[in-house]
Amino acid sequence: CERVVESTNHLFFEFSFVKIFWSCIFCCWGLRWKEVANLEEFFSLCWGVSLSGIQKILWFLAISAACWSGWISRNEKVFKGKTTTLDSLIYQTKLRSFVWARVVYEECIFTKSDWWGLPRKSSLVKRVG
């Protein structure tokens, strides 16, 4: 936003665009976003969600993809002057997390339509053969 000195807290939690982004990411998982002030509060919030087992693993994978997508978007703006729309950032996050999940669980089949709709409800289907 170029109105304040860049910091991790501003980049990931204080910037109005990113607040909406996190709200959307949490909503995609059927979870509620609560504004946080720093990384410690963020990771505490992410850890405390009501998921377990493979869902929790996929959740952290998606959160990692969201952070990475945000960082790439920031670098595109800073170094190339390119701006990213919210829809584009969400799409890149979902695509990146879907691909990462497929790599981590290569013995399983994830349906893209389920992942795009509500990843929390996506089922893992073992490949036959």
N, C-alpha and C positions, 0 to 999 in steps of 0.2 A: 504494500500500500504506500510505501515511501514517505509516510508521515511521521514515523518513529524510527529509531535506531533498530536495526534488525537484531533479534535475539531468538533463541530457541522457543522461549515461551510465546513470543509474539507470533512467530512463524507457525507454530503448531496449535496455539490455543487462544490467542487474543485477537487476531485478525478476524474481522466479521465474516469474510468469505469462508475461512477455515472452520469457524463455529458452525456454519450451515452445513459444510461438508461432513464434519463429524456427526452431526445430528442425522444426516442422511445415511451414513455408513451404519450407525447404530440401528436406525430404523429398518434398514435392509435385513438386519438380523433379528428383527422383532424386539429390539432392546431400546431402552430410553437413555438418551444422552444427557449427561449432567455436566455443566461447564466446570472446567478444571483450570487451575492456575499454573501448573508446572508438570514436568514429566512424572514425578513421583505420584501426584494425584491421578494423572492419566493412567499410569500402569496399575495403580490400585483400583481404579474404576474398571479397567479392562479385566483385571484378575477376578474381581468380585461379581462378574455377571453370572446369571443363573444357567450356566452351561457346564457340561461335564464330559469326560471321555473324549471321543473323537470330535465332537462338536466344539469343545474348548480348544483343541489343537487347531481345528480349521478356523476358529474365531481369531486366534493369535496370528495365524498365517494371514488372514484377511487384514488384520490391524497392521501387520508388518507391510503388506502390500500397499495399504493406504498411506502409511508414513513414507514409503519409498516413492509412491506416485506423487505425493505432495512435494517431496524434495526435488524430484525431476522437474515438476512444474515450476518450482521456485527457480531452479537453475536455468530453465528455458527463458524465464522472464528476465533474470539478472544478466545472463550472458548473451542472449539472442533477441531480447526485447519482445518475445512472444507471450501472449496472454492465453490462459486456459479458462474455458468456461466450466461452470460447476458440473454440467452434464458430461462434459468430456473427462473431467477428473474422476467422476464416479465411474464412468465407463472404463477408463484405464485401470482403476482400482479393481473393479469386478473382473475384468479380463485377466489382469496380472494375478489376482488371487486364485482364479479358476485354473489358470495354467500351472501355477505353483502347486495347488492342491492335487492336480492330476499327476504331477511329477512325484510328489511325496507319496501318494497312494496309487502308484502305477498299476497295481494289481486290481484296482477298483475302477468302476465306471461312474463318473459323475455326469448327470445330465445338465447340459448348459442351461436349459430353460428353467430347471429347478433352482440352479445356482443363481441365476439372474433374478428370479422371483423372490425367494426367501431361502438363502443358503442354510439357515438353521434347520430347515425341514428337508434339505437335500439328503437323499439316501445314498449309501455306498452299496453298489451292486458288484459283487465279485465277478470278475471275468471268468468265463468257462474256457477250459482248455489250456 
